[in-house]
Structure formats: C-alpha cells, structure tokens
Amino acid sequence: HAQALRSLGEPASDGCGVWVRAERLELGAIKEWEESLRPAVRKALRALGVDKTTEVSSVLRGLRLCSAGSAPPSSSAATDLREGVFAQLEVALPSVRSGGALVVRSRRHQCLLEEAEPAVAARCSRVEAFYARCESARHPPAQGHRLSLIYDLRTDGTVPLPPSQSSASERLARLA
C-alpha cells in the first residue's frame, strides 16, 4: 500500500516522506470519518485555547506518508496562511512504527512531541494540532511507516491568535 501512495504523491516539501494532495485521494466513507473526527477537532481547539463560540471547520489538505529511512526534515516554514486558516491538525492513523517526533517552534519556544510506544501506535490514532504561524518538522519513524491525514482548521470569523505563553502554561498545569 505504501508503494501505491508513493505513486500518487510527490516528495513532501520538507523532504521527509511523500505528500498526496486531498484531490488525489479517493475517500470512501468520508461522512462517517468526518463525524468521528469532530471530537478530536473539539479537543484540539480546547488545547489551542480557541473560544468555544468560534465556528471552525476542518478541511482535508492531504495525506502524508513518512517511512523509516526517509530523509530527516528540513526546518519547514510556517504553513502558508490561506484565508481563514489558523491552525493545522494532523491525525496519525494506526500503524506499526516507532520514533518520529514532531518539533513545533514559535518565536521563542519549542515543543517536542514524542511518538507513542509502538504497541499504542499500532492500535490508536494520534491527533496533534498547532497554530499555522508556527514552524514544524516531522522526523521520520525509526521503524515502520507513519500515515497521517493533514487538515487545515479554518474560520470565517476572526482568526484566533495563539494564547500567551503564561496562559498556555497555566492550562497545561491544570491538566496535569
């Protein structure tokens, strides 16, 4: 299956893996998938500090396949800000893999999101979200493949801004 995806895609802009644009994908039960995605989007919006009253839609941007042995990523610039897009959501589908951290950088801060243990990664999807103004770099897995659906989070209203660092730290402390 990985080979079939590679034939549909092009090298990812940061050099790590293959990128397949949404319009090249044939998605069967998309309505059912969108329903099951809603709780993940709500959770990501809470984590990003987006007000509950902000109307947000998730728009599939594409699929990313990153395999063990892929080139390490170059530092990828912030997501190009199309109208209304304020964040990016990545849904890693269950697969047998290990390694493959995500590094997200803002002006003065950096966050390293480590991959789940291989047994968990094989059974569960993982959702990560970050503001589009941040730089990001996805490292390839040490073993296996990471298959992710990438969504733009957008709004027709006022584009939410990232919370201050102290506000974000307080929210994280309350979660612990």
Disulfide bonds with the S-S distance in Angstrom:
none
